Amino acid sequence: MGETNRFHLQRNTALRRTLSFAAAASLLAITPALAKPAMAKPAADAPAPVVDADNPDGIPAPDKATTTRFFQPRQVQSAGSVTVGGQRIDYTAEAGTIVVHPQGWDDSDWREKAAAGKGQEEAKDAPAEAAMFYAAYFRKGASGNRPITFVFNGGPGSATVWLHMGAFGPRRVVTSDDSHTPAAPYNLVDNAYSLLDASDLVFIDAPGAGWSRMAGKDKEKAFWGVDQDVHAFREFIKQFLTAHGRWNSPKFLLGESYGTPRASVLVNALQSSDSLDFNGVILLSAILNFDLSADAPQNNPGSDTAYVVSLPTVAATAWYHNRLAGQRPAQIEPFLREVEQFATGEYAAALIQGSALPDAQRQQIATKLAGYTGIPADYWVRSNLRLNVGQVMQQLQAATGLTTGRIDTRFSGPAIDPTAKEAGYDPLISGIGSAYISAFNAYARDSLHYRSAQTYRTFAGIEHWDMTHRMPDGGQSESGPLNVMNDLGNAMKQNPNLKVLVAGGYYDLATPYFEGVYEMRHLPIPQSLQANISYAYYPSGHMVYANEASLKGFHDATAAFIAGNSRR
């Protein structure tokens, strides 16, 4: 393996760790299903739903496989209600799968072979395909022009159970705010912050995650990569719009974590290649330029911006845990504005100087860093004024023997090895993961009536993610960390009405909130289009919805964003 690929793999492993964690937080359970609801009539060429009690996973039996297709589309319908903002919302729900194929796939050759009776013997060489699982919710009585929002988590390779059960589905699981949630039974409640008051919703699991499955020749290569993944989501969205007659609805994408680069590339591809304009994109816990990841910036010496954009989150964490030197500011926002100014000013200027930084100035910066973070000045000096995320997690509460969370720094847990340089685990994941997974498995089967013998995979188990990406100008990025800022910028320039909402949590070390601000400020767009970007940040972590007050704020901001960008 070349050094460039090894660097990609290291960064990708860290990202997977970061963004799949964002998947572990909550599940939901809907109102008990009623009689089968009337659904929008599918288009004539839409795949026919397959619901076979003897074969709930929709996998053709070997003696019935007359083509090289491995999967059949499937739909299971139910209904329920939820009260949001004091208003009862009756909805129909649909859980199922849509079959998608890789870029360049054409079934004509295989249909000809099947017609010649060769489909069985050559099935092992059949082109790859994926059955992508989804759960969709439609408000009853609404017009076909109601907004529709496609929602996904990141990973890459994470299921979308987190946003589904923790944020905007009609039921959510209640977890402890900043500590370990006790074991089952878990508390499932009607979600008073469901986004169903503003939009119909489609929660999508990426190929290989959740109940999405892949099969066929070189299936991992066909779906596990930046552009391969986006192509699968493109095909899913177009099929869904056709099957449900929603091409003329206001359309939105909502991605969390790795879902934010996916959303950026996806919206550009849909608009540029499919002539399918979107009204808006919601980026939750954004990372568009992986050079800004603070997980392992020491592997990319000479690039110091990751330290700059993560510093405000380190300071926010010290504020939360009362580790600041001197008197703790009463309010966090004014304190963070001060740290942001220091980070982009004195701190950035010091880092740029490298070894030329005078010792006296080095000590002065280290003293200020200690004041903002509670981490001793001598440790900052010994670390050359640069700390990665693992060091921050290990050192910020080292005096009390605690490890600080990464996905949500409000969480703490006993240090695995108090003498280690970096933390050995993330206390958030062990704190809330079981609640989400257990609740979703019960909810999907009992309320959505989606029966499957297959395991719901919270993470696809990706060993290699192809980070090669074809840029909007046709060029190909083959070295260095992924950066999709050009994709989002191109989408906004080609569709100057496209709006972007950037949201996140102050206590997120996986994708620090100021990283999102920095990326948007440096997006390659005309200054006039900066007005199309709005921001919403909350006193929570990577999964802002893990804190109920922040969930309410995120709901209100997202609902207003959708409503404001759905009118003509």
Summary of the structure (lengths in Angstrom):
residues: 568
radius of gyration: 23.8
end to end distance: 52.7
largest distance: 81.2
contacts: 2089
relative contact order: 0.16
helix: 40%
strand: 18%
